[in-house]
Amino acid sequence: MIEAAITLTVNGQERRLTVDTRTSVLDLLRERLDLTGAKKGCDHGQCGACTVLIDGRRANACLALAVAHDGAEITTVEGLASGDELHPVQEAFIAHDGFQCGYCTPGQICSAVGLLSEEDELDEETVKEKMSGNLCRCGAYPGITAAILQVAR
């Protein structure tokens, strides 16, 4: 096992850690930092349940090696709210019932926040295409799409 010292800013808090060089961002978040919002779904980057924001861009945390992101700013679903005030995307997901079982919801929300910062103009088809990397086994896609479009407007 080879270890490396890294520094990450996670949800606004600087963290200095020594990690096995094979540790994914997802495993670091869940197992070392007790941030369990990002879910381990497929562990192959195909479902999007582990989506977080790395330096403001959407990323599958299961595929991202922690050592490759030394110095990065990572935002998880836990870091989106400001105290008791939910992020507008979180509020919109509630208003549009953009979840059912909730397993994929943290990844969907982080992906939506990233999408909204990437695109100036969104329509329904663009949202569906750009969110296609985040799967929902319950089929809450209409609510998810409506929530994103509400915040985009």
Residue pairs with C-beta under 8 A, 6 or more apart in sequence:
1 20
1 22
2 20
2 21
3 18
3 19
3 20
3 21
4 18
4 19
4 21
4 67
4 70
5 16
5 17
5 18
6 16
6 17
6 18
6 19
6 66
6 67
6 69
6 70
6 71
7 14
7 15
7 16
7 17
7 70
7 71
8 14
8 15
8 17
8 28
8 66
8 69
8 70
8 71
8 72
8 73
8 74
9 15
9 72
9 73
9 74
10 29
10 33
10 35
10 74
10 75
10 76
10 79
11 35
11 74
11 75
11 76
11 78
11 79
12 79
15 33
17 28
17 32
17 66
19 28
19 32
19 66
19 67
21 65
21 67
22 65
23 65
23 66
23 67
24 61
24 62
24 63
24 64
24 65
24 66
25 52
25 54
25 59
25 61
25 62
25 64
25 65
25 66
25 69
25 74
26 38
26 40
26 43
26 50
26 52
26 61
26 62
26 64
27 66
28 66
29 35
29 36
29 38
29 52
29 61
29 74
29 76
30 36
30 38
30 40
35 76
35 78
37 76
37 77
37 78
37 106
38 49
38 50
38 51
38 52
38 61
38 76
38 77
38 106
38 107
38 110
39 49
39 50
39 103
39 104
39 106
39 107
40 49
40 50
40 62
41 47
41 48
41 49
41 50
41 62
41 103
41 104
41 107
41 135
42 49
42 62
43 62
44 62
44 63
45 60
45 62
45 63
46 135
47 104
47 107
47 134
47 135
48 60
48 104
48 107
48 108
48 111
48 133
48 134
48 135
49 103
49 104
49 106
49 107
49 134
49 135
50 60
50 61
50 62
50 107
51 58
51 59
51 60
51 61
51 106
51 107
51 108
51 110
51 111
51 114
51 133
51 134
52 58
52 59
52 61
52 74
52 75
52 76
52 77
52 110
53 59
53 74
53 75
53 76
53 110
53 113
53 114
54 61
54 64
54 69
54 72
54 73
54 74
55 72
55 73
56 73
56 75
56 114
56 117
57 114
57 118
58 110
58 111
58 114
58 115
58 118
60 133
75 110
75 113
76 106
76 110
77 105
77 106
77 107
77 109
77 110
80 86
80 87
80 89
80 90
80 109
80 110
80 113
81 87
81 90
86 94
87 109
87 113
88 151
89 109
89 112
89 113
89 116
89 147
89 148
89 151
90 109
92 98
92 146
92 147
92 148
92 150
92 151
93 99
93 105
93 108
93 109
93 112
93 143
93 144
93 147
95 147
95 150
96 143
96 144
96 146
96 147
96 150
97 140
97 143
98 105
98 108
98 140
98 143
98 144
98 146
98 147
99 105
99 108
99 138
99 140
99 143
99 144
100 136
100 138
100 139
100 140
101 137
101 138
103 137
104 134
104 135
104 136
104 137
104 138
107 134
108 131
108 134
108 136
108 144
111 131
111 133
111 134
112 131
112 144
112 147
112 148
112 151
115 122
115 127
115 130
115 131
115 148
116 122
116 148
116 151
116 152
118 130
119 126
119 130
119 152
122 130
122 148
122 149
122 152
123 149
124 145
124 149
127 145
127 148
127 149
127 152
128 141
128 145
131 144
131 145
131 148
136 144
